[in-house]
């Protein structure tokens, strides 16, 4: 059993944590975000210099996958990256209203209605007695609906 001390914790605002709970992130992206939380808030700092080697060591991901996930988080405006010549500093974007969450998650009035990944669910257009289904690779498939098939 792990020896966990009660005074060892990372202090995160409940409001910020609630916003994270409502946000669908891939596993690797979440690992990077958690590492930034740990390296900043875990040490009572707002910002920290974190090398790709540290990200890789903390997450078990390759440096390439770490960099890819960092770029995704930066693009979503969930983190702020201050790049210098020899190092980068990372900060959590606390104002979750500024987060640019992809359209794969539908948010309405701070609640998630449907967590639907648009890449995996085809769109359906109904006309008369047939439906045209558009799949990921833009191929069209016609389905005829009759009373018996309903």
C-alpha positions in Angstrom: 0.0 0.0 0.0 1.2 3.5 -0.9 2.3 5.7 2.0 0.2 8.8 1.4 0.6 11.6 3.8 -2.4 13.9 4.5 -0.4 17.1 4.1 0.6 16.2 0.5 -2.0 17.5 -1.9 -2.4 19.8 -4.9 -4.9 22.6 -4.2 -7.2 23.2 -7.1 -10.3 25.4 -7.1 -13.6 23.4 -7.0 -15.0 25.6 -9.7 -12.0 24.9 -12.0 -12.2 21.2 -11.2 -15.9 21.2 -12.0 -15.2 22.8 -15.4 -12.6 20.1 -16.0 -15.0 17.3 -15.1 -17.4 18.6 -17.9 -14.6 18.7 -20.5 -13.8 15.7 -22.6 -10.1 15.4 -23.1 -8.0 12.5 -24.5 -6.0 10.5 -22.0 -2.6 11.9 -23.1 -3.8 15.5 -23.1 -5.2 15.0 -19.6 -1.9 13.5 -18.4 -0.1 16.6 -19.6 -2.6 18.9 -18.0 -2.4 17.0 -14.7 1.4 17.2 -14.8 1.2 21.0 -15.2 -1.3 21.1 -12.3 1.2 19.1 -10.2 4.3 21.1 -11.1 2.6 24.5 -10.6 -0.3 24.3 -8.1 1.3 21.3 -6.4 4.3 23.5 -5.5 2.1 26.6 -4.8 3.2 28.3 -8.0 1.2 29.9 -10.8 3.8 29.1 -13.5 6.7 26.7 -13.9 9.5 25.8 -16.3 8.9 22.2 -17.3 11.1 20.4 -19.8 9.9 17.8 -22.2 12.0 15.3 -20.3 10.1 16.1 -17.1 6.8 15.7 -18.9 8.0 12.4 -20.4 9.2 11.2 -17.0 5.9 12.1 -15.2 3.6 10.7 -17.8 5.5 7.8 -19.3 4.8 9.3 -22.8 7.4 9.9 -25.4 8.7 13.5 -25.8 6.9 13.7 -29.2 3.5 12.7 -27.7 4.1 15.2 -24.9 4.8 18.0 -27.3 1.7 17.0 -29.4 -0.5 17.1 -26.3 1.0 20.4 -25.1 0.2 22.0 -28.5 -3.4 20.7 -28.3 -3.9 22.2 -24.8 -2.4 25.5 -26.0 -4.7 25.5 -29.0 -7.7 24.9 -26.7 -6.4 27.8 -24.6 -6.4 25.6 -21.5 -2.8 26.4 -20.8 -0.5 29.4 -21.5 2.9 28.6 -22.8 5.6 31.3 -22.6 8.4 30.1 -24.9 11.9 31.4 -24.4 15.1 30.5 -26.2 16.2 27.7 -23.9 13.0 26.8 -21.9 9.2 27.1 -21.8 7.0 28.2 -18.9 3.6 26.7 -18.4 0.5 28.3 -16.7 -3.0 26.9 -16.3 -5.7 29.1 -17.9 -7.9 29.6 -14.9 -10.6 31.4 -16.8 -12.4 28.4 -18.3 -14.7 30.7 -20.2 -11.7 31.3 -22.5 -11.2 27.6 -23.1 -11.8 26.7 -26.8 -13.2 23.2 -26.4 -13.6 21.4 -29.7 -17.0 20.9 -31.2 -16.8 17.2 -30.2 -18.3 18.3 -26.9 -21.6 20.1 -26.8 -22.0 22.5 -23.9 -25.2 24.3 -23.0 -25.7 26.4 -19.9 -22.6 24.9 -18.2 -23.9 21.4 -18.6 -23.1 18.7 -21.1 -26.1 17.5 -23.0 -24.4 15.0 -25.3 -20.8 13.9 -25.3 -20.7 13.1 -29.0 -17.6 12.8 -31.0 -18.4 14.2 -34.4 -15.8 12.1 -36.1 -17.3 8.8 -35.0 -21.0 9.6 -35.4 -22.2 10.0 -39.0 -24.7 12.8 -39.8 -28.0 11.7 -41.2 -30.1 13.8 -43.6 -33.7 12.6 -44.1 -35.6 13.2 -47.3 -38.9 11.5 -48.2 -38.6 7.8 -47.4 -34.9 7.6 -47.4 -32.0 8.8 -45.3 -28.6 9.7 -46.6 -25.8 8.9 -44.1 -22.5 10.8 -44.4 -19.6 8.9 -42.9 -16.2 10.0 -41.7 -14.6 9.7 -45.2 -17.4 11.6 -46.9 -18.8 8.5 -48.6 -22.6 8.6 -48.9 -24.7 5.6 -48.1 -28.5 5.6 -48.8 -30.8 3.8 -46.5 -34.4 3.3 -47.5 -36.9 3.4 -44.6 -40.2 1.6 -45.0 -42.9 1.1 -42.5 -41.7 -2.5 -41.9 -38.1 -1.4 -41.1 -39.3 1.1 -38.5 
